[in-house]
């Protein structure tokens, strides 16, 4: 069993653009040296690739209306 790196959170932060500049460069350099973070980066990229390849069905009009009503009711409830 491989021990997870405490800096593993940086993998997604770099991919999402939440780490920039020197912090991003340090995270990328760390990932090049850390087997755990490198594996996490491969996993995240594979997951993203699968999500991009998946087909998302177009919602029907009734579902959209129902969701809209639920959201508006929730917002109204927050303001009451």
C-alpha positions as CSV (number, residue, x, y, z in Angstrom):
1,X,0.0,0.0,0.0
2,X,1.3,3.4,-1.0
3,X,1.3,6.3,1.5
4,X,-0.6,9.3,0.3
5,X,1.4,12.5,0.1
6,X,0.1,15.4,2.2
7,X,0.6,17.7,-0.8
8,X,-1.7,15.6,-2.9
9,X,-4.3,18.4,-2.8
10,X,-2.0,20.4,-5.0
11,X,-2.6,18.1,-8.0
12,X,-6.2,19.3,-8.4
13,X,-5.3,22.9,-7.4
14,X,-2.8,23.1,-10.3
15,X,-5.2,21.6,-12.8
16,X,-8.1,23.9,-11.7
17,X,-5.9,27.0,-11.8
18,X,-6.1,27.7,-8.1
19,X,-2.3,27.6,-7.8
20,X,-0.4,30.1,-9.8
21,X,3.1,31.6,-10.1
22,X,5.8,30.2,-7.8
23,X,3.3,28.0,-5.9
24,X,2.3,26.3,-9.1
25,X,5.9,25.8,-10.2
26,X,6.8,24.2,-6.8
27,X,3.8,21.9,-7.0
28,X,4.7,20.8,-10.6
29,X,8.3,20.2,-9.6
30,X,7.2,18.2,-6.5
31,X,4.8,16.1,-8.7
32,X,7.8,15.2,-10.9
33,X,9.6,13.8,-7.9
34,X,6.7,12.3,-5.9
35,X,5.3,9.0,-7.0
36,X,2.1,9.5,-5.1
37,X,1.3,13.0,-6.6
38,X,2.3,11.7,-10.1
39,X,-0.2,8.9,-9.7
40,X,-2.9,11.3,-8.5
41,X,-2.2,13.5,-11.5
42,X,-2.6,10.6,-13.9
43,X,-5.8,9.5,-12.1
44,X,-7.3,13.0,-12.2
45,X,-6.4,13.4,-15.9
46,X,-8.0,10.0,-16.7
47,X,-11.1,10.9,-14.9
48,X,-11.3,14.2,-16.7
49,X,-10.8,12.5,-20.0
50,X,-13.6,10.0,-19.3
51,X,-16.0,12.8,-18.2
52,X,-15.2,14.7,-21.4
53,X,-16.0,11.6,-23.5
54,X,-19.2,10.8,-21.7
55,X,-22.5,11.8,-23.3
56,X,-24.8,13.9,-21.2
57,X,-28.4,13.7,-22.3
58,X,-30.2,16.9,-23.0
59,X,-32.7,17.6,-20.2
60,X,-36.4,17.6,-21.1
61,X,-38.4,20.8,-20.7
62,X,-40.5,19.4,-17.8
63,X,-37.3,18.6,-15.8
64,X,-35.9,22.0,-16.4
65,X,-39.1,23.7,-15.3
66,X,-39.3,21.6,-12.1
67,X,-35.6,22.3,-11.3
68,X,-36.2,26.0,-11.9
69,X,-39.2,26.0,-9.5
70,X,-37.2,24.2,-6.8
71,X,-34.3,26.6,-7.1
72,X,-36.6,29.7,-6.9
73,X,-38.5,28.2,-3.9
74,X,-35.2,27.6,-2.1
75,X,-34.1,31.2,-2.8
76,X,-37.4,32.5,-1.6
77,X,-37.2,30.4,1.6
78,X,-33.7,31.9,2.3
79,X,-35.1,35.5,2.1
80,X,-38.1,34.9,4.3
